[in-house]
Amino acid sequence: MLVLNADFRPLSYYPLSLWSWQDAVKAVFLDRVNIVEHYDRAVHSPSFEIQLPSVVSLKSFIKPSTHPAFTRFNVFLRDRFSCQYCGAPDDLTFDHIVPRSKGGQTTWENVVAACSPCNLRKGNMTTAQARMYPRQMAFAPTVHQLHRNGRAFPPNYLHQSWLDYLYWDTELEP
């Protein structure tokens, strides 16, 4: 079930803000959400029946964070799930541009996504020593940039009732 903020925008695009039907029904009973769309199915108890919500909006607006957390997933999302040295989409790892052994920090500005072969090839060398340069400089992304990148990777399954509330990019801006 799709969860929208009080302004009818998804809480997140990647991963898409989804709840289980059990969490949705609980939120309805606790009066925390408005039902926007329904599935064709219902659930029953001995004394009650409710049509399953497919889209809900929160009654209270959750202000999006302006500074995303530094996590492995968010680095991969910032770097569009591709190695910043060769472009490969598989076997991604962290690479410290300035290696930790040379004083490099684990920060947005010093870490990029790299496939294992490139990361091993670079080793503990700087980019200049290895003659390997990232396709884009490492940077601290905004929440907006991460959401934009996330919209470029729609899930395999989108229920028809969700489509009016989701905006998927067909291509990324440079």
Secondary structure, DSSP 8 states (H G I E B T S, - for coil): -EEE-TTSSBS-BTTB-B--HHHHHHHHHTT-EEEEEEEEEEEE-SS-EEEEEEEEEESS-----SS----HHHHHHHTTTS-TTT---SSEEEEESS-GGGT--SSGGGEEEEEHHHHHHHTTS-HHHHT---SS------HHHHHHHHHTS--S---GGGGGG----SS---
